[in-house]
Amino acid sequence: MSDLFILGTGGQARDIAEIAFRLDWRPIFVTRDQAEIESWQGSDEIALEDQVVTKGDAAFAIGIGDNQTRRLAANKYRQQLRFPALIDPDSSLARGMFDMLSKTAGTVVFPGVRVMGGCKIGDFCTLNLNATVSHDCVLDDFVNLSPGAHLAGNVFVAEGAWVGMGVVVNQGTDASPRQIGAWSVVGSGAAVVHDVRPRATSVGVPAKEKLL
């Protein structure tokens, strides 16, 4: 069993630790806070970030749910550290999708996820519990599909977009994929029937842009 150092100690990090354990990794949480180490009551080990990021041959994961913060951590360390994809054995992947996902850096596939054929998924994405990705979808880097989010076929999710719990995104076409814009947020339970602009927040059924 090899070590997997998980940057973070919150809920996302703990979920990733469970996936790592199922994949025969030994999860070790990583914090910047010495006080957190001294008060740590978890059953897994914890280590200081400054002491482990020099381990260039070790494996790391980013246990941070927020897309912007995850990108900051990835940009800080991706040139010096190794971030394997973590694909839970209880996910269901079409032919070729396991190989495609295995080549990504830092992408995490949770239990119950289904990915169909012809999809392309970028680095440091999170495909959370029971999310589904139908044929010919493209997910750019740092995308987060929340638990129970469902993408129909031919959907393009641009960098850093957050698709909330229970969201349904209607299909696009080969010629005109449905667009979820970069760094946009689609609120929980929304039904997306039109494109979502970059950095927009869309909510409701059908989803409409919310002016903040």
Phi and psi in degrees as GROMACS dihedral restraints (atoms count N, CA, C in turn):
[ dihedral_restraints ]
;  ai    aj    ak    al  type     phi  dphi    fc
    3     4     5     6     1   -93.6    20    10
    4     5     6     7     1   156.3    20    10
    6     7     8     9     1   -77.1    20    10
    7     8     9    10     1   141.8    20    10
    9    10    11    12     1  -126.0    20    10
   10    11    12    13     1   115.1    20    10
   12    13    14    15     1   -87.8    20    10
   13    14    15    16     1   122.5    20    10
   15    16    17    18     1  -107.7    20    10
   16    17    18    19     1   114.8    20    10
   18    19    20    21     1   -73.4    20    10
   19    20    21    22     1   110.2    20    10
   21    22    23    24     1   121.9    20    10
   22    23    24    25     1   159.6    20    10
   24    25    26    27     1  -135.3    20    10
   25    26    27    28     1     6.1    20    10
   27    28    29    30     1   -84.1    20    10
   28    29    30    31     1  -163.5    20    10
   30    31    32    33     1   -60.8    20    10
   31    32    33    34     1   -42.1    20    10
   33    34    35    36     1   -62.6    20    10
   34    35    36    37     1   -41.8    20    10
   36    37    38    39     1   -63.3    20    10
   37    38    39    40     1   -40.7    20    10
   39    40    41    42     1   -66.9    20    10
   40    41    42    43     1   -38.2    20    10
   42    43    44    45     1   -63.0    20    10
   43    44    45    46     1   -43.2    20    10
   45    46    47    48     1   -64.1    20    10
   46    47    48    49     1   -35.2    20    10
   48    49    50    51     1   -60.2    20    10
   49    50    51    52     1   -38.2    20    10
   51    52    53    54     1   -65.4    20    10
   52    53    54    55     1   -41.9    20    10
   54    55    56    57     1   -63.5    20    10
   55    56    57    58     1   -44.0    20    10
   57    58    59    60     1   -58.4    20    10
   58    59    60    61     1   -44.0    20    10
   60    61    62    63     1   -61.9    20    10
   61    62    63    64     1   -40.2    20    10
   63    64    65    66     1   -66.5    20    10
   64    65    66    67     1   -21.8    20    10
   66    67    68    69     1   -97.2    20    10
   67    68    69    70     1    13.2    20    10
   69    70    71    72     1    71.3    20    10
   70    71    72    73     1    28.0    20    10
   72    73    74    75     1   -95.0    20    10
   73    74    75    76     1   155.9    20    10
   75    76    77    78     1  -103.0    20    10
   76    77    78    79     1   105.5    20    10
   78    79    80    81     1   -73.6    20    10
   79    80    81    82     1   136.0    20    10
   81    82    83    84     1  -129.4    20    10
   82    83    84    85     1   118.4    20    10
   84    85    86    87     1   -74.6    20    10
   85    86    87    88     1   150.1    20    10
   87    88    89    90     1  -127.1    20    10
   88    89    90    91     1   129.0    20    10
   90    91    92    93     1  -131.7    20    10
   91    92    93    94     1   159.1    20    10
   93    94    95    96     1   -93.5    20    10
   94    95    96    97     1    -4.9    20    10
   96    97    98    99     1  -108.3    20    10
   97    98    99   100     1   111.0    20    10
   99   100   101   102     1   -60.6    20    10
  100   101   102   103     1   -34.9    20    10
  102   103   104   105     1   -63.5    20    10
  103   104   105   106     1   -34.8    20    10
  105   106   107   108     1   -66.6    20    10
  106   107   108   109     1   -36.9    20    10
  108   109   110   111     1   -62.8    20    10
  109   110   111   112     1   -42.7    20    10
  111   112   113   114     1   -67.9    20    10
  112   113   114   115     1   -25.6    20    10
  114   115   116   117     1  -105.1    20    10
  115   116   117   118     1     5.2    20    10
  117   118   119   120     1   -63.1    20    10
  118   119   120   121     1   131.3    20    10
  120   121   122   123     1  -122.3    20    10
  121   122   123   124     1     8.9    20    10
  123   124   125   126     1   -71.3    20    10
  124   125   126   127     1   160.2    20    10
  126   127   128   129     1   -80.1    20    10
  127   128   129   130     1   -20.8    20    10
  129   130   131   132     1   -90.4    20    10
  130   131   132   133     1   163.6    20    10
  132   133   134   135     1   -71.0    20    10
  133   134   135   136     1   160.6    20    10
  135   136   137   138     1  -138.2    20    10
  136   137   138   139     1   146.0    20    10
  138   139   140   141     1  -141.3    20    10
  139   140   141   142     1   159.9    20    10
  141   142   143   144     1   -79.2    20    10
  142   143   144   145     1   137.8    20    10
  144   145   146   147     1   -57.0    20    10
  145   146   147   148     1   -46.5    20    10
  147   148   149   150     1   -60.3    20    10
  148   149   150   151     1   -24.8    20    10
  150   151   152   153     1   -88.2    20    10
  151   152   153   154     1   -17.4    20    10
  153   154   155   156     1  -110.7    20    10
  154   155   156   157     1   -20.4    20    10
  156   157   158   159     1   -73.5    20    10
  157   158   159   160     1    -5.1    20    10
  159   160   161   162     1   -85.2    20    10
  160   161   162   163     1    -5.6    20    10
  162   163   164   165     1   -83.5    20    10
  163   164   165   166     1    79.2    20    10
  165   166   167   168     1   -62.4    20    10
  166   167   168   169     1   -22.9    20    10
  168   169   170   171     1   -93.0    20    10
  169   170   171   172     1    -1.7    20    10
  171   172   173   174     1   -84.4    20    10
  172   173   174   175     1   165.9    20    10
  174   175   176   177     1  -101.9    20    10
  175   176   177   178     1   141.5    20    10
  177   178   179   180     1  -131.1    20    10
  178   179   180   181     1   155.6    20    10
  180   181   182   183     1  -135.7    20    10
  181   182   183   184     1   155.1    20    10
  183   184   185   186     1  -105.8    20    10
  184   185   186   187     1   108.3    20    10
  186   187   188   189     1   -92.2    20    10
  187   188   189   190     1    56.0    20    10
  189   190   191   192     1  -129.2    20    10
  190   191   192   193     1   122.7    20    10
  192   193   194   195     1   -75.8    20    10
  193   194   195   196     1   -39.1    20    10
  195   196   197   198     1   -63.2    20    10
  196   197   198   199     1   126.3    20    10
  198   199   200   201     1   -64.8    20    10
  199   200   201   202     1   -42.0    20    10
  201   202   203   204     1   -64.0    20    10
  202   203   204   205     1   -44.3    20    10
  204   205   206   207     1   -67.7    20    10
  205   206   207   208     1   -37.3    20    10
  207   208   209   210     1   -63.8    20    10
  208   209   210   211     1   -38.2    20    10
  210   211   212   213     1   -65.2    20    10
  211   212   213   214     1   -40.9    20    10
  213   214   215   216     1   -59.1    20    10
  214   215   216   217     1   -45.0    20    10
  216   217   218   219     1   -65.4    20    10
  217   218   219   220     1   -41.4    20    10
  219   220   221   222     1   -64.4    20    10
  220   221   222   223     1   -45.0    20    10
  222   223   224   225     1   -65.3    20    10
  223   224   225   226     1   -28.9    20    10
  225   226   227   228     1   -71.5    20    10
  226   227   228   229     1   -36.0    20    10
  228   229   230   231     1  -120.6    20    10
  229   230   231   232     1    -8.1    20    10
  231   232   233   234     1   -66.1    20    10
  232   233   234   235     1   -23.1    20    10
  234   235   236   237     1   -80.3    20    10
  235   236   237   238     1   -19.2    20    10
  237   238   239   240     1  -114.6    20    10
  238   239   240   241     1   -15.3    20    10
  240   241   242   243     1  -120.6    20    10
  241   242   243   244     1   158.6    20    10
  243   244   245   246     1  -100.7    20    10
  244   245   246   247     1   125.9    20    10
  246   247   248   249     1  -120.7    20    10
  247   248   249   250     1    89.2    20    10
  249   250   251   252     1   -69.6    20    10
  250   251   252   253     1   151.8    20    10
  252   253   254   255     1   -67.8    20    10
  253   254   255   256     1   146.0    20    10
  255   256   257   258     1  -119.4    20    10
  256   257   258   259     1   111.9    20    10
  258   259   260   261     1  -118.7    20    10
  259   260   261   262     1   108.6    20    10
  261   262   263   264     1   -62.7    20    10
  262   263   264   265     1   139.3    20    10
  264   265   266   267     1   -65.5    20    10
  265   266   267   268     1   -16.4    20    10
  267   268   269   270     1   -93.1    20    10
  268   269   270   271     1    14.4    20    10
  270   271   272   273     1   -85.7    20    10
  271   272   273   274     1   163.0    20    10
  273   274   275   276     1  -126.2    20    10
  274   275   276   277     1   116.3    20    10
  276   277   278   279     1  -124.1    20    10
  277   278   279   280     1   134.6    20    10
  279   280   281   282     1   -67.1    20    10
  280   281   282   283     1   166.8    20    10
  282   283   284   285     1   -55.3    20    10
  283   284   285   286     1   131.6    20    10
  285   286   287   288     1    88.1    20    10
  286   287   288   289     1   -16.8    20    10
  288   289   290   291     1   -76.3    20    10
  289   290   291   292     1   -32.2    20    10
  291   292   293   294     1   -63.9    20    10
  292   293   294   295     1   -44.8    20    10
  294   295   296   297     1   -62.9    20    10
  295   296   297   298     1   -42.1    20    10
  297   298   299   300     1   -61.3    20    10
  298   299   300   301     1   -48.5    20    10
  300   301   302   303     1   -66.6    20    10
  301   302   303   304     1   -34.8    20    10
  303   304   305   306     1   -63.7    20    10
  304   305   306   307     1   -22.9    20    10
  306   307   308   309     1   -87.0    20    10
  307   308   309   310     1    -6.1    20    10
  309   310   311   312     1   -78.0    20    10
  310   311   312   313     1   159.9    20    10
  312   313   314   315     1  -100.8    20    10
  313   314   315   316     1   119.3    20    10
  315   316   317   318     1    75.2    20    10
  316   317   318   319     1     5.3    20    10
  318   319   320   321     1   -76.4    20    10
  319   320   321   322     1   140.1    20    10
  321   322   323   324     1  -120.7    20    10
  322   323   324   325     1   126.7    20    10
  324   325   326   327     1  -112.9    20    10
  325   326   327   328     1   116.0    20    10
  327   328   329   330     1   -83.9    20    10
  328   329   330   331     1   168.6    20    10
  330   331   332   333     1   -58.8    20    10
  331   332   333   334     1   143.7    20    10
  333   334   335   336     1    84.0    20    10
  334   335   336   337     1    -5.9    20    10
  336   337   338   339     1   -69.3    20    10
  337   338   339   340     1   142.2    20    10
  339   340   341   342     1  -126.8    20    10
  340   341   342   343     1   130.4    20    10
  342   343   344   345     1  -127.8    20    10
  343   344   345   346     1   122.1    20    10
  345   346   347   348     1   -93.0    20    10
  346   347   348   349     1  -178.8    20    10
  348   349   350   351     1   -71.7    20    10
  349   350   351   352     1   156.6    20    10
  351   352   353   354     1    78.7    20    10
  352   353   354   355     1     8.4    20    10
  354   355   356   357     1   -87.2    20    10
  355   356   357   358     1   155.8    20    10
  357   358   359   360     1  -131.4    20    10
  358   359   360   361     1   127.8    20    10
  360   361   362   363     1  -127.9    20    10
  361   362   363   364     1   134.8    20    10
  363   364   365   366     1   -87.2    20    10
  364   365   366   367     1  -166.2    20    10
  366   367   368   369     1   -84.1    20    10
  367   368   369   370     1   150.4    20    10
  369   370   371   372     1    55.9    20    10
  370   371   372   373     1    35.5    20    10
  372   373   374   375     1   -88.6    20    10
  373   374   375   376     1   158.0    20    10
  375   376   377   378     1  -122.0    20    10
  376   377   378   379     1   118.4    20    10
  378   379   380   381     1  -108.7    20    10
  379   380   381   382     1    99.7    20    10
  381   382   383   384     1   -84.7    20    10
  382   383   384   385     1   178.8    20    10
  384   385   386   387     1   -45.1    20    10
  385   386   387   388     1   124.0    20    10
  387   388   389   390     1    63.0    20    10
  388   389   390   391     1    19.6    20    10
  390   391   392   393     1   -72.4    20    10
  391   392   393   394     1   148.2    20    10
  393   394   395   396     1  -126.2    20    10
  394   395   396   397     1   140.9    20    10
  396   397   398   399     1  -128.4    20    10
  397   398   399   400     1   111.1    20    10
  399   400   401   402     1   -82.7    20    10
  400   401   402   403     1  -175.0    20    10
  402   403   404   405     1   -58.5    20    10
  403   404   405   406     1   144.2    20    10
  405   406   407   408     1    60.9    20    10
  406   407   408   409     1    29.2    20    10
  408   409   410   411     1   -86.3    20    10
  409   410   411   412     1   154.0    20    10
  411   412   413   414     1  -127.6    20    10
  412   413   414   415     1   125.8    20    10
  414   415   416   417     1  -115.3    20    10
  415   416   417   418     1   120.2    20    10
  417   418   419   420     1   -77.8    20    10
  418   419   420   421     1   178.2    20    10
  420   421   422   423     1   -60.2    20    10
  421   422   423   424     1   148.0    20    10
  423   424   425   426     1    66.3    20    10
  424   425   426   427     1    20.1    20    10
  426   427   428   429     1   -76.0    20    10
  427   428   429   430     1   145.3    20    10
  429   430   431   432     1  -123.7    20    10
  430   431   432   433     1   115.9    20    10
  432   433   434   435     1   -97.6    20    10
  433   434   435   436     1   115.2    20    10
  435   436   437   438     1   -74.1    20    10
  436   437   438   439     1   169.3    20    10
  438   439   440   441     1   -53.9    20    10
  439   440   441   442     1   132.3    20    10
  441   442   443   444     1    73.5    20    10
  442   443   444   445     1    13.9    20    10
  444   445   446   447     1   -78.3    20    10
  445   446   447   448     1   143.5    20    10
  447   448   449   450     1  -131.3    20    10
  448   449   450   451     1   122.5    20    10
  450   451   452   453     1  -106.5    20    10
  451   452   453   454     1   123.7    20    10
  453   454   455   456     1   -74.6    20    10
  454   455   456   457     1  -176.9    20    10
  456   457   458   459     1   -68.5    20    10
  457   458   459   460     1   154.2    20    10
  459   460   461   462     1    57.7    20    10
  460   461   462   463     1    52.5    20    10
  462   463   464   465     1  -113.0    20    10
  463   464   465   466     1   132.5    20    10
  465   466   467   468     1  -108.7    20    10
  466   467   468   469     1   118.8    20    10
  468   469   470   471     1  -108.5    20    10
  469   470   471   472     1   112.3    20    10
  471   472   473   474     1   -78.5    20    10
  472   473   474   475     1   170.6    20    10
  474   475   476   477     1   -49.0    20    10
  475   476   477   478     1   131.9    20    10
  477   478   479   480     1    73.7    20    10
  478   479   480   481     1     4.6    20    10
  480   481   482   483     1   -68.3    20    10
  481   482   483   484     1   146.0    20    10
  483   484   485   486     1  -115.1    20    10
  484   485   486   487     1   117.4    20    10
  486   487   488   489     1  -108.0    20    10
  487   488   489   490     1   113.4    20    10
  489   490   491   492     1   -72.9    20    10
  490   491   492   493     1   176.3    20    10
  492   493   494   495     1   -60.7    20    10
  493   494   495   496     1   132.7    20    10
  495   496   497   498     1    71.7    20    10
  496   497   498   499     1    10.7    20    10
  498   499   500   501     1   -68.8    20    10
  499   500   501   502     1   142.1    20    10
  501   502   503   504     1  -118.0    20    10
  502   503   504   505     1   126.3    20    10
  504   505   506   507     1  -113.1    20    10
  505   506   507   508     1   117.1    20    10
  507   508   509   510     1   -66.4    20    10
  508   509   510   511     1   158.8    20    10
  510   511   512   513     1   -70.4    20    10
  511   512   513   514     1   153.7    20    10
  513   514   515   516     1  -103.5    20    10
  514   515   516   517     1  -157.4    20    10
  516   517   518   519     1  -130.3    20    10
  517   518   519   520     1   168.9    20    10
  519   520   521   522     1   -57.7    20    10
  520   521   522   523     1   -41.6    20    10
  522   523   524   525     1   -78.4    20    10
  523   524   525   526     1   -27.6    20    10
  525   526   527   528     1  -143.0    20    10
  526   527   528   529     1    80.4    20    10
  528   529   530   531     1   -62.4    20    10
  529   530   531   532     1   148.2    20    10
  531   532   533   534     1   -64.4    20    10
  532   533   534   535     1   133.5    20    10
  534   535   536   537     1  -108.5    20    10
  535   536   537   538     1   126.1    20    10
  537   538   539   540     1  -112.1    20    10
  538   539   540   541     1   109.9    20    10
  540   541   542   543     1   -68.5    20    10
  541   542   543   544     1   159.8    20    10
  543   544   545   546     1   -58.5    20    10
  544   545   546   547     1   134.5    20    10
  546   547   548   549     1    57.6    20    10
  547   548   549   550     1    25.7    20    10
  549   550   551   552     1   -84.9    20    10
  550   551   552   553     1   166.7    20    10
  552   553   554   555     1  -128.7    20    10
  553   554   555   556     1   127.6    20    10
  555   556   557   558     1  -110.6    20    10
  556   557   558   559     1   115.8    20    10
  558   559   560   561     1   -68.5    20    10
  559   560   561   562     1   154.9    20    10
  561   562   563   564     1   -53.0    20    10
  562   563   564   565     1   136.4    20    10
  564   565   566   567     1    79.4    20    10
  565   566   567   568     1     2.6    20    10
  567   568   569   570     1   -72.6    20    10
  568   569   570   571     1   154.8    20    10
  570   571   572   573     1  -118.2    20    10
  571   572   573   574     1   109.9    20    10
  573   574   575   576     1   -91.0    20    10
  574   575   576   577     1   113.9    20    10
  576   577   578   579     1  -116.2    20    10
  577   578   579   580     1    -6.6    20    10
  579   580   581   582     1  -131.3    20    10
  580   581   582   583     1   164.1    20    10
  582   583   584   585     1   -62.2    20    10
  583   584   585   586     1   152.1    20    10
  585   586   587   588     1  -110.3    20    10
  586   587   588   589     1   126.7    20    10
  588   589   590   591     1   -70.7    20    10
  589   590   591   592     1   154.1    20    10
  591   592   593   594     1   -55.9    20    10
  592   593   594   595     1   137.1    20    10
  594   595   596   597     1    63.6    20    10
  595   596   597   598     1    11.4    20    10
  597   598   599   600     1   -84.1    20    10
  598   599   600   601     1   157.5    20    10
  600   601   602   603     1  -113.1    20    10
  601   602   603   604     1   121.9    20    10
  603   604   605   606     1  -120.2    20    10
  604   605   606   607     1   135.9    20    10
  606   607   608   609     1  -140.5    20    10
  607   608   609   610     1   160.2    20    10
  609   610   611   612     1    97.0    20    10
  610   611   612   613     1   179.8    20    10
  612   613   614   615     1  -130.3    20    10
  613   614   615   616     1   108.2    20    10
  615   616   617   618     1   -71.3    20    10
  616   617   618   619     1   160.3    20    10
  618   619   620   621     1   -66.2    20    10
  619   620   621   622     1   133.3    20    10
  621   622   623   624     1  -130.2    20    10
  622   623   624   625     1   149.2    20    10
  624   625   626   627     1   -67.5    20    10
  625   626   627   628     1   133.8    20    10
  627   628   629   630     1   -99.2    20    10
  628   629   630   631     1   125.1    20    10
  630   631   632   633     1   -84.4    20    10
  631   632   633   634     1   120.8    20    10
